[in-house]
Amino acid sequence: MIRMLIGLAALMLANIFLGTSISKLKKSFKKDKLKNGTFKAIFIFVGISFMWLCGYLNPDVVTVEFQGTVINAKSAMTMIIKAAMGIYFVLDLNKLAKIFGVKVSNDDLKEKSDK
């Protein structure tokens, strides 16, 4: 789980760095936007980390029960972190493609991941 948190932090930082690179290349860099994005990423990461800690310390807390399937806090946090990593990975890939001048639609990325 620690590896997933480190991975999430790495993807969030990559998103900030790639976004900054794109805005510098376009000559549309705004210091306030970088500041706000960094602030947002830090607080999201800290919030997720605290929630993960709660799930780790209290794994038997039932978070969701749906049609007989019970998901405890630890499993719920694992799913949320994996989903966040997937989202940031797609955002980062799109930004990287934009930097290299490759046109990729979200549909193309989705089709590849479904296979």
N, C-alpha and C positions, 0 to 999 in steps of 0.2 A: 504494500500500500504506500509506503514511503516513496518507492520508485515511481508510482503513479503521480504522487504529488510533485515530485521533482520534474517528471515529464510534463505535467501541466504547467508548472512554472516556466519551463524551457519553451513550451509552445506559446505561452503568453508573451514572454520576452521576445521571441522570434517575431510574433505578430507586431509588436511595437517597433522593433528594429526594421522590419520589412516595410511597414507603413511609413516610417520616417524616411526610409530610402526612396520610396515612391514619391513622397511629397517633395523631397529635395530634388529629385530628377525632374519633376514637373514644375519646380520653382514655386511651389504653393505651400511651403513649410510654414506651419503656425505653431509657435512655441506653446501657446495656451492649449492647443489640441493635444500636443505631446504630453503636456503636464496633466491634463484631464485623463487621457488614456492610461498613463502610468499610474495615476492615483486610483483609477477604476480597477486596473489589473491587480494592484497591490491589495486593495480592500476585498476584492472578490477572492483572491487567493487566501488571504488571512481568514476570511469567513468560512471558506470551504475547509481550510485546515482545522479550524476549531470544531466544525461539524464532524469532520473525520475523527478527531480526537474523542469527541463524545461517543461516536459510534464504536470506536475501538475500545473505549473504557466500559461501555454499556452495550455489548453486542446483542443482548437479548431483548432490548427495547423494541417492541413491535411498532414499525413505522407505518406500514400499509398492510391491509388485509383485503384481498380482492378475490371473490369467488373461491374461497378456501385456500388461496395461496398467501402465505405470510412472508413479508419481507421485513427483516430486522434492520436496525439503524446502520449496522456495518455494511450489509449488502446494498442498502439504498445508497449509501455514500459511494460505494464502489461503482454502482451504475451511473450515478451523477458525474463522478470524476471521469469515467470512460466516455460518457456523452460529451462532456466539456472538451475533453482531449480531441474527440472526433471533430467537433465544431471548429476548434482552433486549428486543427490540422488542415481542414478544407480551406479556412480563411488564409492560412499561411501559404498553402499551395497556390491559391488564386493570386496572391500578392507576388509570389516568386515567379509565376508564369507571366504576370504583368511586367515585372522587371526585365525578364528575358524576351519580352515581346511575343509570347506564345498566347494564342487565343484559345481558352478552355472555358466551356460553360459548366455550370454546376451540374447540368444533366449528364455531361460527359463523365464527370467525376463520380456521380452517383451510379451510372451504368457500370463503371469499372469496379466499384466497391461491392455491387450486388452479385458479381460473378465469383 
